[in-house]
Every structure is written in structure tokens, then in C-alpha cells.
């Protein structure tokens, strides 16, 4: 495992982190298997773990707390996210700070997350939805700075809407946040346009989420893929999206080098972007942990392959199903 500096915090975090949504919001998850995967990841050098209250109403946070307590000799960086008060993802232009993150709500859910995890503090506390217009109402960020001063967490982050990386540039340039979490993968390369330059300028850490495009870049989806009732993927992979996504993934197959898998290629593509501090693939099974962490050991892709993959950029705009 290789390590990168997490922006101005100067934390040294594993470049392959651990995204914990799948342990609570997707079918097929097993708590015991999840804990085994978490422990294996820590044993293999993973030090950055990202969760949220919204992942099972605190269930995922509880699993992270168990991992930290089971590894008192390791420095594991803990990141979570507060849900918006209206419990609507993503944020929309018309939502105000009072709709989503009034000061009292922020304080309530910071404390709920601490209680769920059993931790005394988190390393990173993030807004789970974000609108740059909220900067005009400074009550939210003032409350966060106050809670940070109290030691409830040590850094402040935002998680920006799907396919809207521009909607975090003002927050980055404000100098008030320490990290931004954004979708970045072979298809979603538009953070390189405005967001990444701003992060470099302000020394703000970048967490790359959805590195495998919700499963598309595993190369295992087909146009007939379906999931059990209640699984989030049924609402995301509507026919319009599933068909286009599978076609895009199939177009990548001729580029996969011999002996490499599509997920490995996808992760190593992201590792080729130095602005990224940590990538957070989901790893619900030990086999996922081994394979994803091995991408760090393998290092970056050849420059010529990087150039070929850059041509597969897919600029998308949010829709009703994209959430």
C-alpha cells in the first residue's frame, strides 16, 4: 500500500481507502463478512475509512467503531457524513441551509454519529449533500468550526452532488473546508476541469468516490442485470442508464492489458491523478479488499493507456434517476 498526504491536514492516508456504503445500503451484505473485510483491509495497510449516518441510519458507523476498537495499535482515519435535515439526496438549487443543515441539526447528528460509532471523535466530518450557495449563510460553517474546536472532529469536508463537481469550487476556494468528496473515474473526468485545480490551489484533499461507477466498471453488469427488491441499484440502473453504461464498459474491454481486470484498470486510472488523496471503493467481501488494495501495489498505468482511457470521458448531467 502506498500513502498520500491528505491536503492541508498533512495526514498520511492509504491511497486506497474503504467506502462503507455497501455494508448497509445494498443487498447481499453480511455484518460478519463486512467486519472480516474491514479487518483484512486494515491488515493490508488501508488506513482511511469513509462512512455516513445515512448508511443504514448509523449501522455502518457502528461497524467502523468496532474496527477502530479492535485495532488500538493502528492509526485508522475515520470519516463520516451528516445527513441533510430534509433527508433528500442530492441537494437541489432551491434547498436552503435551514432545509438541510441548520446549526441545531448539525450538532445533533455529529453527536448521533459519535454515539453510533462509540468513538470520542472522528477525523473528518462531512456534509453529505452540498450547495455552494450555502456559503452565503455562515451559520452552518460556524457551527462546524465550533464543534471542531470542541474536539468532536478534526477536519471539515463536503460531499458534492453526482455529476456536479463545479458545485463545490466556491467552498474549496473559501478556505473553510479541508476536503471534498467527488465522483471521479474513467467515465467521470470532469472534476479535472475546475474542481481539481481549485483543490491544488487551496491544498484541499480530494476523496474519489464511485471509482467503479456503481459497479459498471467491474465489467460484470449486463443489460439484463437486476437486484433484489429494495436494493438501491434498481432505482439507479434504470434501462436508460443500464444499457448505456454496459455499452460504455464493453467499449473498454479491448484496452484491458493481459493479466489485468477491468476494476484494477479503473482504480489504477484514478491513481494516475495526483490531486486525488484517497480512493474509496466499496469492499464488502475479503476478495474485494485483496483485489482493490493490490491496485496500489501495482502502481500507475502506462502513459499510453492513460491517454486511451481519457478518451472514454462521459459527461453526464443529473436526472431524476441519478440521485
C-alpha positions in Angstrom: 0.0 0.0 0.0 1.2 3.5 -0.8 0.2 6.6 1.1 -0.6 10.2 0.1 -0.9 13.5 2.0 -4.5 14.4 2.8 -4.4 18.0 1.9 -3.6 20.6 4.5 -4.2 18.2 7.3 -0.9 16.6 6.5 -2.4 13.2 7.4 -0.7 10.3 5.6 -3.6 8.1 4.4 -3.7 5.0 2.2 -4.3 5.9 -1.4 -6.9 3.1 -1.5 -9.4 3.8 1.2 -12.6 1.9 2.2 -16.1 3.1 1.2 -18.6 1.6 3.6 -22.0 2.3 1.9 -22.4 -1.2 0.5 -22.4 -2.6 4.1 -25.8 -1.0 4.8 -27.5 0.1 1.6 -27.0 -2.8 -0.7 -28.5 -6.3 -0.6 -26.1 -9.2 -0.1 -24.2 -7.7 2.8 -23.4 -9.7 5.9 -22.1 -8.0 9.0 -19.6 -10.7 9.9 -18.2 -10.8 6.4 -18.1 -6.9 6.4 -16.1 -7.0 9.6 -13.7 -9.5 8.1 -13.2 -7.4 5.1 -12.6 -4.3 7.2 -10.0 -6.1 9.3 -8.3 -7.6 6.3 -8.1 -4.1 4.8 -6.5 -2.7 7.9 -4.1 -5.6 8.0 -3.1 -4.9 4.4 -2.4 -1.2 5.1 -5.7 0.5 4.5 -5.9 3.5 6.9 -8.8 5.6 5.5 -12.4 4.5 6.1 -15.4 6.5 4.9 -18.9 6.0 6.2 -22.1 8.1 6.9 -25.1 8.2 9.2 -27.1 7.6 6.0 -25.6 4.2 5.5 -28.1 2.2 7.4 -29.1 5.0 9.9 -25.8 4.6 11.7 -25.2 0.9 11.2 -22.1 1.4 9.1 -20.7 3.8 11.6 -21.1 1.2 14.3 -19.0 -1.3 12.2 -16.3 1.3 11.8 -16.2 1.9 15.6 -15.8 -1.8 16.1 -12.9 -1.9 13.7 -11.1 1.0 15.4 -11.5 -0.6 18.9 -10.2 -3.9 17.5 -7.0 -2.1 16.3 -5.7 0.1 19.1 -2.2 -0.2 17.7 -3.1 1.2 14.3 -3.9 4.8 13.2 -7.1 4.4 11.2 -8.6 7.6 9.9 -12.3 7.8 10.3 -14.6 9.9 8.1 -18.4 10.2 8.3 -21.1 12.4 6.9 -24.1 14.2 8.4 -27.4 13.7 6.6 -29.4 16.7 5.4 -32.4 17.6 7.7 -34.8 17.0 4.8 -33.2 13.6 4.2 -33.2 14.2 0.5 -30.3 13.3 -1.8 -29.0 15.1 -3.8 -29.3 18.7 -2.7 -31.2 20.9 -5.2 -30.7 24.6 -6.0 -33.8 25.7 -4.1 -32.8 24.0 -0.8 -31.6 26.4 1.8 -29.3 25.9 4.7 -32.3 25.6 7.0 -33.7 22.9 4.8 -30.6 20.8 5.1 -28.0 21.8 7.7 -29.3 24.3 10.3 -26.9 24.6 13.2 -29.0 22.5 15.6 -29.3 19.7 13.1 -25.5 19.7 12.6 -24.8 19.4 16.3 -27.5 16.7 16.8 -26.1 14.4 14.0 -22.5 14.9 14.9 -23.4 13.6 18.3 -25.5 10.8 16.9 -22.6 9.6 14.7 -20.3 9.7 17.7 -22.8 7.6 19.7 -23.3 5.2 16.8 -19.6 4.6 16.5 -18.7 4.7 20.1 -15.8 7.0 19.2 -14.7 10.1 21.1 -14.1 11.9 17.8 -14.0 11.5 14.1 -11.0 12.6 12.0 -13.3 14.0 9.2 -16.9 15.2 9.4 -18.6 15.9 6.0 -21.8 17.5 4.8 -23.4 14.6 3.0 -25.1 17.0 0.5 -23.8 20.4 -0.6 -24.8 23.6 -2.4 -22.2 26.3 -2.8 -24.9 28.9 -2.2 -25.0 27.8 1.5 -21.7 29.7 2.0 -23.8 32.9 1.9 -25.4 31.7 5.2 -22.4 31.3 7.6 -24.3 29.7 10.5 -23.6 26.2 9.2 -19.9 26.5 8.8 -19.6 28.5 12.1 -21.3 25.6 13.9 -18.9 23.2 12.3 -15.9 25.3 13.3 -17.2 25.4 16.9 -17.7 21.6 17.1 -14.2 21.1 15.6 -12.8 23.4 18.3 -14.6 21.2 20.9 -12.6 18.3 19.5 -15.6 16.3 18.2 -13.8 16.0 14.8 -10.6 17.3 13.4 -11.3 18.3 9.8 -14.3 19.5 7.7 -15.4 18.2 4.4 -18.1 18.3 1.8 -19.5 15.6 -0.5 -20.7 17.1 -3.8 -23.6 16.0 -6.0 -23.3 13.4 -8.7 -22.0 14.9 -11.9 -21.8 18.4 -10.5 -18.2 19.0 -9.4 -18.5 22.7 -10.2 -20.9 22.9 -7.2 -18.0 22.7 -4.7 -15.5 25.1 -6.2 -16.6 28.1 -4.1 -16.4 26.0 -0.9 -12.9 24.9 -1.8 -11.8 28.4 -2.6 -13.4 29.8 0.6 -10.6 28.3 2.6 -13.1 26.9 5.1 -13.0 23.2 4.3 -10.3 20.6 4.4 -11.6 18.0 1.9 -14.1 17.4 -0.9 -15.6 14.1 -1.9 -16.5 13.8 -5.6 -17.2 11.1 -8.2 -14.1 10.6 -10.3 -13.5 7.6 -12.5 -12.7 6.7 -16.2 -16.1 8.0 -17.2 -16.5 10.9 -14.8 -13.4 13.0 -15.5 -15.0 16.5 -15.3 -13.6 17.2 -11.8 -10.3 17.9 -13.6 -11.8 21.0 -15.3 -12.4 23.3 -12.3 -12.5 21.4 -9.0 -9.1 19.7 -9.0 -7.3 23.0 -9.9 -9.0 24.7 -7.0 -8.1 21.9 -4.7 -4.5 22.1 -5.7 -4.5 25.9 -5.2 -6.0 25.6 -1.7 -4.3 22.4 -0.7 -7.7 20.7 -0.1 -7.8 16.9 0.0 -9.8 15.0 -2.7 -11.7 11.8 -1.9 -12.6 10.0 -5.1 -15.8 8.1 -4.7 -17.7 5.7 -7.0 -14.4 4.6 -8.7 -16.2 1.7 -10.3 -19.2 3.7 -11.5 -21.6 1.9 -9.1 -20.5 -1.4 -10.5 -20.3 -0.6 -14.2 -16.6 -0.7 -14.2 -16.4 -4.1 -12.6 -17.3 -5.4 -16.1 -19.8 -7.8 -14.6 -23.1 -5.9 -15.4 -25.2 -6.9 -18.4 -28.3 -5.3 -19.9 -30.4 -7.9 -18.0 -28.9 -7.2 -14.6 -31.4 -7.0 -11.8 -31.2 -6.8 -8.0 -33.4 -7.9 -5.1 -36.4 -5.6 -4.2 -35.2 -2.7 -2.0 -31.7 -2.6 -3.4 -30.7 1.0 -4.4 -29.2 -0.2 -7.7 -32.7 -0.9 -9.1 -33.5 2.8 -8.9 -30.2 3.9 -10.4 -29.7 1.3 -13.2 -33.0 2.1 -14.9 -32.9 0.8 -18.5 -31.8 4.2 -19.9 -28.7 4.1 -17.6 -28.0 0.4 -17.6 -27.9 0.0 -21.3 -25.7 3.0 -21.9 -23.4 2.0 -19.0 -22.9 -1.6 -20.2 -22.2 -0.3 -23.7 -19.5 2.1 -22.3 -18.0 -0.7 -20.2 -17.8 -3.1 -23.2 -16.0 -0.4 -25.2 -13.2 -0.5 -22.6 -12.6 -4.3 -22.9 -10.1 -4.1 -25.8 -7.9 -1.7 -23.7 -7.5 -4.0 -20.7 -3.9 -5.3 -20.6 -3.3 -9.0 -20.4 -3.4 -10.2 -16.9 -5.4 -7.2 -15.6 -9.0 -6.9 -14.7 -11.3 -4.0 -15.5 -11.7 -3.0 -11.8 -7.9 -2.9 -11.5 -7.5 -0.8 -14.6 -10.3 1.5 -13.3 -8.6 2.0 -9.9 -5.1 2.5 -11.4 -6.5 5.1 -13.8 -7.6 7.2 -10.7 -4.2 6.6 -9.1 -2.7 8.4 -12.1 -4.3 11.7 -10.9 -2.0 13.2 -8.2 -4.7 15.6 -7.0 -6.6 12.6 -5.5 -5.7 11.9 -1.9 -7.7 8.6 -1.4 -10.0 6.4 -3.5 -12.9 4.7 -1.6 -14.1 1.6 -3.4 -16.7 -0.5 -1.7 -15.2 -3.7 -0.3 -17.9 -5.9 1.2 -16.0 -9.1 0.8 -12.4 -10.1 1.7 -11.8 -10.8 -2.0 -12.8 -7.2 -2.9 -10.3 -5.9 -0.3 -7.4 -8.0 -1.6 -8.0 -7.1 -5.2 -8.6 -3.4 -4.6 -5.6 -2.9 -2.3 -3.4 -4.7 -4.8 -4.1 -1.9 -7.3 -1.9 0.4 -5.1 0.9 -2.2 -5.0 0.8 -2.4 -8.9 1.1 1.4 -9.3 0.0 3.7 -12.1 -0.9 2.6 -15.6 1.4 3.1 -18.6 1.1 6.7 -20.0 -0.2 5.5 -23.4 -3.0 3.5 -21.7 -3.9 6.6 -19.6 -4.3 8.6 -22.8 -6.5 6.0 -24.3 -8.7 5.9 -21.3 -9.0 9.7 -21.1 -10.9 9.4 -24.5 -13.7 7.5 -22.7 -14.8 10.5 -20.7 -18.5 10.6 -20.4 -20.0 14.0 -19.5 -23.4 13.5 -17.8 -25.9 15.7 -16.2 -28.1 14.8 -13.2 -31.5 13.3 -13.9 -34.4 12.1 -11.7 -32.9 8.6 -11.5 -29.3 9.6 -11.0 -29.9 10.7 -7.4 
